[in-house]
Amino acid sequence: MIFRSLFITFFLVLTLLTAGCASTNEQSLYDEIGGHDTLNTIYGVAITRIYNDPTIGHYFKGVPKRHLREQLVSQTCDLIGGPCEYDGKTMMESHKGLNIQERDFYILVEYVQSAMRDVGLTYQQENKILQKLAPLKTHTVYL
């Protein structure tokens, strides 16, 4: 009986210590992917493709590539645990009146996904980022 109590106590202490260590060493997704430089490269590649796309390129007419890139990097950095604080326009403000169709949204997503793959992100990292960005869809489509 005493042995069992000691074993349970030891197991609980070990579990708590292990959990404490895991949480202090946890790396943000932002750091895991390589931070600002990686996001900047991803969006640089994606934006070039987006602006040249005959279906969705017109949505970005008059929007400087550099400005869009900076905003997307900042917003994504903020969403995935980086040191940034996105202070740009809301997605509703930016997309109001554009009547963006769902298929147009998914074309853009494909460009961002392919850029993530091109820079070497893993499938898991890609999915984690997309999971953070996905809620923005409701703030961009059909407004």
N, C-alpha and C positions, 0 to 999 in steps of 0.2 A: 504494500500500500504506500509506504514512504517512497519507495523507488518510483512508483507510478506518479506520485505528486511531484517529485523532483524532475522527472522526465517531462511532465506537462509544463512545469514552470520553466525549465530550460528551453523547451520548444517555443513557448510564448515569447520569452526574452529574445531568443534567436530570430524569431519572425519579426518582432518589433525593430530590432537592430538592422536587419536586412532591409526592411521597408524604409527605415529612416535613411539608410545609405543610398538606396535607389532614388529617392526623391531629391536628394541634394545634388546628385550627379546628373540629373536629367537635363538633356540638351534640348534647346528649342528647335523646332523645325527650321526656323530661319538660320540658325547656326549650323544645323546638320547639313543643309544644302549648300552652304558656302556663303551665306549672307547676301549683302548688297550687290556684290559683283555678279553673283549667279543670277539674281533677279534681274539685274540690269541687262545681262546678256540674253536671258530668256525673252524679255519684252522687246529688246532691240530686234531680235530675229522675228518674233511674232508680228510686231508692228509693220515691219517691211512687207511681210506677206499679206497682212490685213489691208494695208493701203493699196496694194497692187491687185487685190481681189476684185473682179468685176461685179460680184454680187453685193459685197458689203463695203467696199472702199468708199463709196459715196457718202456713207454716214460720217466719215471723218474729214470730209472736205472742209478746209479752213482751220482744222485743228493741227497745230504744229506737232510733228512727231516727237520732238524732244519733250514738250509739255506733257503729252499723253504718256510717254515712257516714264517720266518722273512721277506722275500721279499713280500709275499702275504699280510701280516699284514701291512707292510709299504705302499705298493701300494694302498691298500684299504683305509687305514687311510687317505692318501693323497687325494684320490678321493671323500671321503665322509665328508670332512671338518675338519679332525683332524689336529693336529699340525705336522704331519710327512711330510717329503719331500722325495718322492721315488727317489732314485738315483741308482737303479739297472739297469740291462740291459733292453733294450726295448723289447717288446714282439716279435718283428720281429727277433731280435738278438737271443733271447732265443729259438725260435721255428723254425728257419730256417733249412730246410733240414729234418725235422721230418715227413713231409707229414701227419700232423694230419688231420683226417677225421672229418667231421661235427658231425657225431654220437658220436665220441670219445669226442669231445668238450662238447656235451650235457650230456654225462655220468658224466664228471667232474662237470658240473653245477649242476646236480642232487645231487651229494655228498655235494657240498657247500650249496645248498638249504636245504637239510635234516639236515645238521649240524646247520644251522641257526634256524631251527625249534626246534631242540634238546636243544639249549641253551635258547629258549624262546622268540626269536624275533617275532614280530607280522608279519602278512602277508604284511601289508603296509611297515614296515621297510625292510623286505626281498625284496620286489619289488623295493624299492628305491635304495637299494644296487645293486641289479641286473641291474637296469637301468644304474647305473654308470659303472658297469663292462662290460655290453653288447658290447660296441664299441671295446673292446679288441679282440673280436672274429675274426675280419678281419685281425688282426695282428698275429693270431696263427694258423688258419686253412689253410691247403694246401700250406704251404710255403716250 
